[in-house]
């Protein structure tokens, strides 16, 4: 094998490498098929030293080079389009990482402590009412919603389910406590359990359950009221434990990234209709049983890929 033949085979191998990279990028069945058939032609010349190697070079000049040039142009366009999507995915991942690092693990522990603090607060309030004095500091219980409402309190709820009908009340400082509620609290020694919180249009509510009973009451933080709930309204009310809205945001961002990656993958594989048609014609030529003689006939068909390079590819 002379130096010219060695050089032609070496250049042919480089072209195959480029074509393989393009096939891997697009993951398009037609391009993969073309690569396999082109590799077969290369192998045919590699293993048959009696063939004219100049015909292999001519084949690449007429077919492979034009195809590589066309696909490289499309690849650059797609990479530019994908860059914005990749950047969006990267930003989402940074937000996800930041949110996950700041998860509020103390909420459940503080919720239990808050139940005890609120029970103690109610007991002192009752004592003050019976003794006609005002010693209770509301900051002893208002700290909880200030710390957790923005992140944990539920917003998807019908506010009408949380509002009371008119009720007779005790007045303590600027707060109203339903008389019937205070009586039932007294029966259970003011033991209560914080169930969950709600945050709707700037108004915040907290739902409590009275110990060893089926009674629930609401603390309207903005309205400065406490009152028993309507059992019929309770049937429609979501009383599940609060969850961090960070987890909701994290899940939304993860789902968004999955959708972006899937769309990007499909967009990468999709080729313009004109290109798809040319690739299929290309494959037909390569599948011709008389390929060795056919591919070296210089005619208009062999220049079809070059014409494609001037297309306005809006993929």
JONORPE-V337563 format. One record per backbone hydrogen bond with DSSP energy under -1.0 kcal/mol. CO is the residue of the C=O (numbers start at 1). NH is the residue of the N-H. E is the energy in kcal/mol with one decimal. If there is no record, write none. Layout:
{{CO;NH;E} {CO;NH;E}}
//
This chain:
{{2;6;-2.2} {3;7;-2.5} {4;8;-2.4} {5;9;-2.5} {6;10;-2.2} {7;11;-2.7} {8;12;-2.3} {9;13;-2.2} {10;14;-1.9} {11;15;-2.2} {12;16;-2.1} {13;17;-2.1} {14;18;-2.2} {15;19;-2.6} {16;20;-2.6} {17;21;-2.1} {18;22;-2.1} {19;23;-2.4} {20;24;-2.4} {21;25;-1.9} {22;26;-2.6} {23;27;-2.2} {28;32;-2.5} {29;33;-2.3} {30;34;-2.3} {31;35;-2.5} {32;36;-2.3} {33;37;-2.3} {34;38;-2.7} {35;39;-2.7} {36;40;-1.7} {37;41;-1.9} {38;42;-2.3} {39;43;-2.5} {40;44;-2.1} {41;45;-1.8} {42;46;-2.3} {43;47;-2.3} {48;51;-1.6} {52;55;-1.6} {53;57;-1.9} {54;58;-2.4} {55;59;-2.4} {56;60;-2.2} {57;61;-2.4} {58;62;-2.5} {59;63;-2.6} {60;65;-3.5} {63;67;-2.3} {64;68;-3.0} {65;69;-2.5} {66;70;-2.4} {67;71;-2.9} {68;72;-2.4} {69;73;-1.8} {70;74;-2.0} {71;75;-2.7} {72;76;-2.2} {73;77;-1.8} {74;78;-2.5} {75;79;-2.6} {76;80;-2.2} {77;81;-2.1} {78;82;-2.7} {79;83;-1.4} {82;86;-3.1} {83;87;-2.4} {84;88;-2.0} {85;89;-2.5} {86;90;-2.3} {87;91;-2.4} {88;92;-2.4} {89;93;-2.2} {90;94;-1.9} {91;95;-2.1} {92;96;-2.6} {93;97;-2.6} {94;98;-2.4} {95;99;-2.8} {96;100;-2.6} {97;101;-1.7} {103;105;-1.3} {106;110;-2.7} {107;111;-2.6} {108;112;-1.5} {109;113;-1.9} {110;114;-2.7} {111;115;-1.8} {112;116;-1.5} {113;117;-2.5} {114;118;-2.9} {115;119;-2.0} {116;120;-2.2} {117;121;-2.3} {118;122;-2.5} {119;123;-2.0} {120;124;-2.1} {121;125;-2.3} {122;126;-2.4} {123;127;-2.0} {124;128;-2.5} {125;129;-2.2} {126;130;-2.2} {127;131;-1.5} {128;133;-2.2} {137;140;-1.9} {138;141;-1.9} {138;142;-1.9} {142;146;-1.3} {143;147;-1.6} {144;148;-2.3} {145;149;-2.2} {148;152;-3.0} {149;153;-1.3} {151;245;-2.9} {154;199;-2.7} {155;157;-1.7} {158;161;-1.7} {159;162;-1.6} {168;179;-2.2} {170;177;-2.5} {172;175;-2.7} {175;172;-2.6} {176;226;-2.0} {177;170;-3.2} {178;182;-2.1} {179;183;-1.9} {180;184;-2.1} {181;185;-2.4} {182;186;-2.0} {183;187;-1.6} {184;188;-1.3} {185;190;-3.6} {186;189;-1.5} {188;191;-1.5} {191;211;-2.9} {193;209;-2.3} {196;207;-3.0} {197;154;-2.6} {198;205;-2.6} {200;203;-2.8} {203;200;-3.2} {204;221;-1.8} {205;198;-3.0} {206;219;-2.7} {207;195;-3.1} {207;196;-1.0} {208;217;-2.3} {209;193;-2.2} {215;210;-2.7} {216;229;-2.4} {217;208;-2.9} {218;227;-1.8} {219;206;-1.7} {220;224;-1.2} {220;225;-1.6} {224;176;-2.5} {225;220;-2.9} {226;178;-2.5} {227;218;-3.0} {230;234;-2.3} {231;235;-1.2} {233;236;-1.2} {245;249;-2.5} {246;250;-2.9} {247;251;-2.5} {248;252;-2.2} {249;253;-2.6} {250;254;-2.4} {251;255;-2.3} {252;256;-2.3} {253;257;-2.4} {254;258;-2.1} {255;259;-2.2} {256;260;-2.5} {257;261;-2.8} {258;262;-2.2} {259;263;-2.5} {260;264;-2.6} {261;265;-2.3} {262;266;-2.3} {263;267;-2.5} {264;268;-2.2} {265;269;-1.5} {266;270;-1.4} {272;276;-2.4} {273;277;-2.3} {274;278;-1.9} {275;279;-2.6} {276;280;-1.9} {277;281;-1.8} {278;282;-2.6} {279;283;-2.5} {280;284;-2.0} {281;285;-2.0} {282;286;-2.1} {283;287;-2.0} {285;288;-1.0} {288;291;-1.3} {290;294;-2.7} {291;295;-2.7} {294;297;-1.9} {300;303;-1.1} {301;304;-1.5} {303;307;-1.7} {304;308;-1.3} {307;310;-1.3} {308;311;-1.9} {311;313;-1.2} {312;314;-1.0}}
//
